[in-house]
Amino acid sequence: MQIDGRFWLTKEGQSFLGAGRIELLERIDKTGSINAAAKEMKMSYKAAWERINGMNALADQPLIDRLTGGKGGGGTKLTPYARELIATFHRFNELHRQFIDRFAEAGNDPERLARILSRTFLTTSARNQLPATLISIEEKGLNGILTLSLTGSHTIQSIITMKSIRNMGLTIGCDLYAIIKSSDVTIVTDPPKNDEPMNALKGTINRIESQDETDEITFALDLFTELIALMNPKDTKKLSEGMNAYALISPKHIIIGL
């Protein structure tokens, strides 16, 4: 059993935008024709037109412009307002999916979900905020080594002071966040061979984007968990999208949040 949910935007108590309606608008934008868009979606022209009319009736501005005559023989195009709505819907839908995915760690346990819902959502500048469960605490002088279980099969270690552990009231089994700055994540093709404690998480490089003098790497640990790494381009020359690799993170660079 999995927690899931669908995202809709309503207006005046009526359904306004959903995935199907957004797809229809996008296909109209691509084909320049309501009829062609309807055929691609295997629906009748009448059904497509009724959806458009329903959206137009609730929208603050028209969503489509009808073109007549001319060299292309007429057609249909989206208004700038419609394109703004599409972008807004996709952003909200992405955030909704992240919200739902965060609950995946609850599994079939409603009480655990209640604890997750009761957490204060964090607002930090760190790009990586991973839901985790504390599975062990090892005291080592002034510091404690925390072993955390992430969603999926990955475990990581964090080193913080014992004073912080006591002040935060951390106990075995509690739910928390592993917070990691993107500049503290390094993606490599092979696991480290030195003796320095290091988290080495195996995964796949989903995307590499160049920004000024920095490469941003989106690294998937599993279906639900991604890491963002910011690296110098000279260190990413051997990396490519779709490649299996390792994310290296020092335990000292993992901050704990509740």
SERO-4910 file (N, C-alpha, C, O; in steps of 0.05 Angstrom, whole numbers):
BEGIN
 pado doro    nc1    nc2    nc3   cac1   cac2   cac3    cc1    cc2    cc3    oc1    oc2    oc3
  Met    A     17    -24      0      0      0      0     18     25      0     37     26     15
  Gln    A     11     45    -16     27     69    -18      8     93    -16    -15     93    -24
  Ile    A     19    115     -4      5    140     -3      7    154    -30     29    156    -40
  Asp    A    -15    163    -41    -14    176    -66    -36    198    -67    -52    200    -48
  Gly    A    -35    215    -87    -55    236    -89    -53    250   -116    -31    251   -128
  Arg    A    -75    260   -125    -76    275   -151    -80    304   -145    -93    312   -126
  Phe    A    -68    320   -163    -68    349   -159    -88    363   -178    -86    358   -202
  Trp    A   -106    379   -168   -124    395   -183   -124    423   -173   -120    428   -149
  Leu    A   -129    442   -191   -135    470   -183   -164    475   -187   -175    470   -208
  Thr    A   -178    485   -166   -206    492   -169   -210    522   -167   -193    537   -157
  Lys    A   -233    530   -177   -240    559   -176   -270    561   -173   -285    549   -188
  Glu    A   -278    577   -153   -307    581   -148   -321    554   -143   -344    550   -151
  Gly    A   -306    536   -130   -318    510   -123   -319    490   -146   -331    469   -144
  Gln    A   -308    498   -169   -309    480   -193   -281    472   -201   -262    487   -197
  Ser    A   -278    448   -213   -252    439   -223   -243    457   -246   -258    462   -265
  Phe    A   -219    468   -243   -209    486   -263   -187    474   -280   -189    471   -304
  Leu    A   -165    466   -267   -142    454   -282   -134    428   -269   -130    426   -245
  Gly    A   -130    408   -286   -119    382   -277   -100    372   -299    -97    385   -319
  Ala    A    -88    349   -294    -68    338   -313    -79    335   -341    -66    341   -361
  Gly    A   -104    325   -343   -116    320   -370   -121    346   -385   -116    348   -409
  Arg    A   -131    367   -371   -136    392   -384   -110    406   -392   -109    419   -413
  Ile    A    -90    404   -375    -64    415   -382    -52    402   -407    -41    415   -424
  Glu    A    -55    375   -408    -45    360   -431    -60    370   -456    -47    372   -477
  Leu    A    -86    374   -454   -101    384   -478    -90    411   -487    -86    415   -511
  Leu    A    -86    429   -469    -75    455   -476    -48    453   -489    -42    466   -509
  Glu    A    -31    435   -478     -4    432   -489     -5    420   -517     11    427   -534
  Arg    A    -24    402   -521    -26    390   -548    -37    410   -568    -30    409   -592
  Ile    A    -55    427   -559    -65    448   -577    -42    467   -584    -39    475   -607
  Asp    A    -25    473   -565     -2    490   -569     17    477   -590     29    491   -606
  Lys    A     20    451   -588     39    437   -606     27    434   -634     42    437   -654
  Thr    A      2    427   -636    -10    421   -663    -22    446   -676    -26    447   -700
  Gly    A    -30    466   -660    -44    490   -671    -72    483   -678    -84    498   -694
  Ser    A    -83    462   -667   -110    454   -675   -124    439   -652   -112    421   -640
  Ile    A   -148    447   -646   -164    433   -625   -170    404   -635   -169    385   -620
  Asn    A   -178    402   -660   -185    376   -671   -162    357   -671   -165    334   -663
  Ala    A   -138    366   -678   -114    349   -678   -107    341   -650    -99    318   -645
  Ala    A   -109    360   -631   -103    354   -604   -122    333   -593   -114    315   -578
  Ala    A   -148    336   -600   -168    316   -591   -162    289   -601   -165    269   -587
  Lys    A   -154    287   -627   -148    261   -638   -124    248   -625   -124    224   -620
  Glu    A   -104    264   -618    -80    253   -605    -88    242   -577    -76    223   -568
  Met    A   -108    254   -564   -116    246   -538   -139    225   -539   -149    217   -519
  Lys    A   -146    218   -564   -167    198   -568   -194    206   -556   -207    191   -542
  Met    A   -201    232   -560   -227    242   -551   -240    256   -574   -227    263   -594
  Ser    A   -266    261   -572   -280    274   -593   -275    304   -592   -266    315   -572
  Tyr    A   -279    317   -615   -276    346   -616   -295    360   -596   -288    379   -583
  Lys    A   -320    349   -594   -340    360   -577   -330    359   -547   -333    379   -533
  Ala    A   -318    336   -539   -309    334   -512   -286    353   -506   -285    365   -485
  Ala    A   -268    356   -526   -245    375   -523   -256    403   -521   -246    419   -504
  Trp    A   -275    410   -537   -285    438   -537   -300    444   -511   -299    466   -501
  Glu    A   -314    423   -500   -328    427   -475   -308    432   -452   -313    448   -434
  Arg    A   -285    419   -453   -264    423   -432   -253    452   -435   -249    465   -414
  Ile    A   -249    460   -459   -238    487   -463   -258    508   -454   -251    528   -441
  Asn    A   -283    504   -461   -304    523   -452   -306    524   -422   -309    545   -411
  Gly    A   -303    500   -409   -304    500   -380   -282    515   -368   -285    529   -348
  Met    A   -257    513   -379   -234    528   -369   -238    557   -374   -232    574   -357
  Asn    A   -246    564   -398   -250    593   -406   -270    606   -388   -267    630   -381
  Ala    A   -291    591   -380   -312    603   -363   -302    611   -336   -312    630   -323
  Leu    A   -281    597   -326   -270    603   -300   -245    620   -300   -237    632   -280
  Ala    A   -232    621   -324   -207    636   -326   -211    666   -325   -232    676   -333
  Asp    A   -191    680   -316   -192    709   -314   -189    721   -342   -198    744   -347
  Gln    A   -175    707   -360   -171    716   -387   -175    692   -406   -174    669   -398
  Pro    A   -180    697   -432   -183    675   -451   -158    658   -453   -135    668   -449
  Leu    A   -162    632   -458   -139    614   -459   -130    608   -488   -107    600   -492
  Ile    A   -148    612   -507   -140    606   -535   -148    629   -553   -167    645   -547
  Asp    A   -134    632   -575   -141    650   -597   -147    634   -622   -132    616   -629
  Arg    A   -169    640   -635   -176    627   -660   -166    643   -683   -171    667   -685
  Leu    A   -151    630   -701   -140    643   -725   -156    635   -749   -162    611   -752
  Thr    A   -163    654   -766   -179    648   -790   -164    657   -814   -151    678   -814
  Gly    A   -167    642   -836   -155    649   -862   -125    650   -861   -112    637   -844
  Gly    A   -113    666   -879    -84    670   -880    -71    647   -894    -83    628   -903
  Lys    A    -45    649   -895    -29    629   -910    -31    601   -898    -32    581   -912
  Gly    A    -33    599   -871    -35    573   -859    -63    562   -858    -66    539   -849
  Gly    A    -83    577   -866   -110    567   -867   -124    567   -840   -143    552   -836
  Gly    A   -114    583   -821   -127    585   -795   -117    565   -775    -98    550   -781
  Gly    A   -128    565   -752   -120    547   -731   -125    558   -704   -141    577   -701
  Thr    A   -112    547   -684   -116    555   -656    -89    558   -642    -72    541   -646
  Lys    A    -86    578   -626    -61    581   -611    -68    589   -582    -89    601   -577
  Leu    A    -50    583   -564    -54    590   -536    -47    620   -532    -29    631   -545
  Thr    A    -60    632   -513    -54    659   -505    -30    658   -486    -25    638   -473
  Pro    A    -16    681   -482      5    682   -462     -5    675   -434     10    663   -418
  Tyr    A    -30    682   -429    -41    676   -403    -43    646   -399    -38    636   -377
  Ala    A    -51    631   -420    -53    602   -418    -26    589   -413    -24    570   -397
  Arg    A     -5    600   -426     21    589   -421     31    594   -393     45    577   -381
  Glu    A     23    617   -382     30    622   -354     16    602   -335     27    593   -316
  Leu    A    -10    597   -341    -25    578   -325    -12    550   -326    -10    536   -306
  Ile    A     -3    542   -350      9    515   -353     35    514   -336     39    494   -321
  Ala    A     51    535   -337     76    535   -321     70    534   -291     83    521   -276
  Thr    A     49    550   -283     42    551   -255     32    523   -246     39    514   -224
  Phe    A     15    510   -262      5    484   -255     28    464   -251     28    449   -232
  His    A     47    464   -270     69    444   -269     85    449   -243     94    430   -231
  Arg    A     90    474   -236    105    479   -212     90    470   -187    102    458   -169
  Phe    A     64    476   -185     48    467   -163     47    437   -162     50    425   -140
  Asn    A     44    424   -185     43    395   -186     69    382   -177     69    361   -164
  Glu    A     91    395   -184    118    385   -175    120    386   -145    129    367   -132
  Leu    A    111    409   -134    113    412   -104     94    392    -91    100    381    -70
  His    A     70    387   -103     51    368    -92     63    340    -92     61    325    -72
  Arg    A     77    333   -113     89    306   -115    111    304    -94    114    283    -82
  Gln    A    127    325    -90    148    324    -69    135    320    -42    145    306    -25
  Phe    A    113    334    -37     98    332    -12     88    303     -8     91    292     14
  Ile    A     77    291    -28     67    263    -26     90    244    -22     88    226     -6
  Asp    A    112    248    -38    134    229    -36    147    230     -8    158    210      1
  Arg    A    146    253      5    157    255     32    143    236     51    155    228     71
  Phe    A    118    230     45    102    212     63    108    183     58    100    165     73
  Ala    A    123    177     35    128    149     28    142    134     50    139    109     53
  Glu    A    158    148     66    173    135     87    155    123    108    164    106    124
  Ala    A    130    132    110    112    121    130    103     93    124     95     79    143
  Gly    A    105     84     99     97     57     92     68     52    100     50     68     93
  Asn    A     63     30    114     35     23    122     29     32    150      9     23    162
  Asp    A     46     49    162     43     56    190     30     84    193     44    104    189
  Pro    A      4     86    199     -9    112    201      2    128    224      1    153    223
  Glu    A     11    116    246     22    131    268     48    144    260     54    167    269
  Arg    A     64    130    244     88    143    235     82    166    216     96    187    217
  Leu    A     62    163    200     53    186    183     45    209    200     51    232    193
  Ala    A     31    204    222     22    225    240     46    240    251     46    265    254
  Arg    A     68    226    257     92    238    267    105    255    246    115    277    251
  Ile    A    105    245    221    117    260    199    101    286    194    113    308    190
  Leu    A     74    284    195     58    308    191     61    328    214     57    352    209
  Ser    A     69    319    237     71    337    260     98    352    260    102    370    275
  Arg    A    116    344    242    142    358    241    139    386    231    120    392    216
  Thr    A    156    403    239    157    430    228    173    429    202    195    419    202
  Phe    A    161    438    180    175    437    154    199    457    155    195    480    163
  Leu    A    222    448    146    246    463    148    248    483    125    240    478    103
  Thr    A    258    507    132    265    527    112    295    533    115    302    548    134
  Thr    A    311    522     98    340    527    100    350    532     72    336    528     52
  Ser    A    375    542     71    387    547     45    399    522     33    407    522      9
  Ala    A    400    500     48    412    475     38    393    462     18    369    461     22
  Arg    A    404    453     -4    388    442    -26    378    414    -19    357    405    -28
  Asn    A    393    399     -3    387    371      3    376    369     31    390    373     51
  Gln    A    350    361     34    337    356     59    324    329     58    302    326     47
  Leu    A    337    308     68    329    281     64    315    270     89    327    270    111
  Pro    A    290    261     87    276    248    110    291    223    118    300    207    101
  Ala    A    295    219    144    310    196    153    300    187    180    285    201    193
  Thr    A    308    162    188    302    152    215    328    145    229    346    133    217
  Leu    A    330    153    254    355    148    269    355    119    279    337    110    293
  Ile    A    375    103    271    375     75    278    397     68    298    396     46    310
  Ser    A    417     86    302    436     80    324    452    106    331    454    124    314
  Ile    A    461    106    356    478    128    365    502    116    379    500    100    397
  Glu    A    526    124    369    551    114    381    566    138    393    573    156    379
  Glu    A    570    137    419    584    159    432    614    156    429    625    134    433
  Lys    A    627    177    421    656    177    416    667    203    427    671    223    412
  Gly    A    674    204    452    684    228    464    662    249    466    640    244    475
  Leu    A    668    273    456    649    295    456    628    292    434    608    306    434
  Asn    A    634    275    415    617    272    391    600    246    392    607    228    407
  Gly    A    580    246    376    564    222    372    562    215    342    558    233    326
  Ile    A    564    190    336    561    181    308    533    171    305    525    151    316
  Leu    A    517    185    289    489    177    284    488    161    258    499    169    237
  Thr    A    475    138    259    469    123    235    440    127    227    422    122    244
  Leu    A    436    136    203    409    143    194    400    125    171    416    119    153
  Ser    A    375    117    171    363    102    149    347    121    132    328    134    141
  Leu    A    354    122    106    339    139     87    316    123     75    315     99     78
  Thr    A    298    137     62    277    123     46    291    105     26    309    114     12
  Gly    A    283     80     24    297     61      7    316     44     24    311     39     47
  Ser    A    339     36     12    357     18     26    383     32     35    401     18     45
  His    A    385     58     32    410     72     39    411     79     68    391     86     81
  Thr    A    436     77     79    441     88    106    464    107    104    482    103     88
  Ile    A    464    127    121    486    146    122    493    152    151    477    147    169
  Gln    A    517    163    156    525    170    183    530    200    184    540    213    166
  Ser    A    524    211    208    528    240    213    542    242    240    536    227    259
  Ile    A    561    260    242    576    265    267    568    292    277    573    313    265
  Ile    A    555    293    301    549    318    315    556    314    344    563    292    352
  Thr    A    556    336    359    564    334    387    543    319    404    520    320    398
  Met    A    552    306    425    534    293    443    516    314    457    493    308    463
  Lys    A    526    338    461    509    359    473    486    365    454    464    369    464
  Ser    A    491    366    428    469    371    409    449    349    409    425    353    407
  Ile    A    459    324    411    441    301    411    423    303    435    399    297    432
  Arg    A    434    310    458    417    312    482    398    335    481    374    333    488
  Asn    A    408    358    471    391    382    469    367    378    450    346    389    455
  Met    A    372    362    429    351    357    409    332    335    418    312    330    406
  Gly    A    340    320    439    324    298    448    324    275    428    303    261    425
  Leu    A    346    270    414    347    249    394    347    221    407    362    216    425
  Thr    A    330    204    397    328    176    408    326    157    384    317    164    362
  Ile    A    333    132    389    331    112    368    302    110    358    284    108    374
  Gly    A    300    110    332    273    107    320    260    134    313    239    134    300
  Cys    A    272    156    322    258    182    316    262    190    287    282    183    274
  Asp    A    243    205    276    245    215    249    257    242    249    252    259    266
  Leu    A    274    247    229    289    272    227    296    277    198    288    262    180
  Tyr    A    312    299    194    322    305    167    352    306    167    364    317    186
  Ala    A    364    295    146    392    298    141    395    321    122    386    320     99
  Ile    A    408    343    130    409    367    114    438    370    104    457    369    120
  Ile    A    441    373     78    468    372     65    469    394     45    453    396     27
  Lys    A    489    411     47    494    432     27    503    418      1    518    399      1
  Ser    A    493    429    -22    500    417    -47    530    418    -53    541    401    -67
  Ser    A    544    438    -42    573    441    -46    588    420    -30    612    416    -34
  Asp    A    575    406    -11    588    385      5    583    357     -6    590    337      6
  Val    A    571    355    -30    566    330    -43    585    328    -67    586    346    -84
  Thr    A    600    306    -69    618    301    -92    610    276   -106    606    255    -93
  Ile    A    607    277   -132    600    254   -148    625    242   -161    640    257   -174
  Val    A    629    216   -157    653    203   -169    644    177   -182    622    166   -176
  Thr    A    661    166   -199    654    141   -213    661    116   -196    650     95   -201
  Asp    A    680    119   -177    688     96   -161    687    103   -131    691    126   -124
  Pro    A    681     84   -114    679     90    -85    707     96    -74    727     87    -86
  Pro    A    709    111    -52    735    118    -41    750     94    -30    737     75    -21
  Lys    A    777     95    -31    793     73    -21    809     81      4    824     65     15
  Asn    A    806    107     13    822    115     36    807    107     62    785     97     61
  Asp    A    820    112     84    810    104    110    793    126    123    781    121    145
  Glu    A    791    149    111    775    170    123    745    163    122    735    155    101
  Pro    A    731    166    145    702    161    145    688    177    123    691    202    122
  Met    A    673    164    107    659    178     85    634    162     77    635    138     74
  Asn    A    612    176     74    588    164     63    591    162     33    596    182     20
  Ala    A    588    138     23    589    133     -6    563    121    -15    558     97    -10
  Leu    A    546    136    -27    519    127    -35    518    122    -65    523    139    -81
  Lys    A    511     97    -71    510     89    -99    483     98   -112    462     96    -99
  Gly    A    485    108   -137    461    117   -150    466    123   -180    485    112   -191
  Thr    A    449    139   -191    451    145   -220    451    175   -225    436    190   -212
  Ile    A    467    184   -244    467    213   -251    444    218   -270    443    208   -292
  Asn    A    425    233   -261    401    239   -277    406    263   -296    397    262   -319
  Arg    A    420    283   -286    422    308   -302    448    323   -294    455    324   -271
  Ile    A    461    335   -314    484    353   -310    478    379   -324    474    380   -348
  Glu    A    477    401   -308    472    427   -320    495    446   -313    504    447   -290
  Ser    A    505    460   -333    527    479   -328    516    507   -323    499    517   -337
  Gln    A    526    519   -301    517    546   -293    542    562   -286    555    557   -266
  Asp    A    548    582   -304    572    598   -300    597    580   -298    603    565   -317
  Glu    A    610    580   -275    634    564   -271    629    539   -253    647    529   -241
  Thr    A    603    531   -252    595    509   -234    577    490   -250    561    498   -266
  Asp    A    581    464   -245    563    443   -256    544    434   -234    552    427   -212
  Glu    A    518    434   -240    498    424   -221    490    396   -230    481    392   -252
  Ile    A    493    377   -212    488    349   -218    465    339   -201    464    342   -177
  Thr    A    445    328   -215    422    316   -201    427    286   -200    430    272   -220
  Phe    A    429    275   -176    438    248   -171    415    232   -157    407    240   -135
  Ala    A    406    211   -170    383    195   -159    394    172   -142    408    155   -152
  Leu    A    386    172   -117    392    149   -100    373    126   -105    380    102   -104
  Asp    A    347    133   -109    326    113   -115    303    129   -128    307    151   -136
  Leu    A    280    116   -130    258    128   -144    248    153   -131    238    171   -144
  Phe    A    252    156   -104    240    178    -90    261    199    -80    253    221    -73
  Thr    A    286    191    -80    306    208    -67    328    218    -86    340    201   -100
  Glu    A    331    244    -88    352    256   -105    370    274    -88    362    285    -68
  Leu    A    395    275    -96    414    294    -85    423    314   -106    424    307   -130
  Ile    A    428    338    -98    439    358   -115    468    364   -107    474    369    -84
  Ala    A    487    362   -127    515    368   -122    524    391   -139    517    393   -163
  Leu    A    539    410   -128    551    431   -143    581    426   -144    594    425   -123
  Met    A    592    424   -168    620    416   -171    634    434   -192    621    446   -209
  Asn    A    660    435   -190    677    449   -210    676    432   -236    680    408   -235
  Pro    A    672    445   -259    671    430   -284    695    413   -290    693    392   -303
  Lys    A    719    420   -280    742    404   -284    741    377   -270    754    358   -277
  Asp    A    723    376   -250    720    351   -235    697    334   -245    692    312   -235
  Thr    A    682    343   -266    659    328   -276    664    318   -305    645    308   -317
  Lys    A    688    321   -315    693    313   -343    688    284   -348    680    277   -371
  Lys    A    692    267   -328    687    238   -333    659    230   -327    652    206   -330
  Leu    A    642    249   -319    614    242   -312    596    247   -335    601    265   -351
  Ser    A    575    231   -338    555    235   -359    527    226   -349    525    210   -330
  Glu    A    507    237   -361    479    230   -353    473    201   -358    481    190   -379
  Gly    A    460    188   -339    453    160   -341    474    141   -329    470    117   -328
  Met    A    497    153   -321    519    136   -310    514    129   -281    504    145   -265
  Asn    A    521    104   -274    521     96   -246    546    108   -233    567    107   -244
  Ala    A    542    118   -209    564    132   -195    560    131   -165    542    118   -155
  Tyr    A    576    146   -151    574    148   -121    574    177   -112    588    194   -123
  Ala    A    557    183    -93    556    209    -80    572    207    -54    565    191    -37
  Leu    A    593    223    -52    610    223    -28    602    247    -10    601    269    -19
  Ile    A    597    241     16    589    261     35    603    255     61    600    234     72
  Ser    A    618    274     72    631    271     98    610    271    120    591    287    119
  Pro    A    612    253    139    593    253    162    593    280    177    572    287    188
  Lys    A    615    294    176    617    320    189    600    342    175    595    363    186
  His    A    593    336    150    578    356    134    548    351    133    534    363    118
  Ile    A    539    332    149    510    326    150    498    338    175    504    329    198
  Ile    A    481    358    171    468    371    194    442    357    200    429    346    181
  Ile    A    434    356    225    409    342    232    388    363    239    392    382    253
  Gly    A    364    359    227    341    376    233    317    360    240    314    337    232
  Leu    A    300    371    257    275    358    265    251    372    253    228    364    258
***
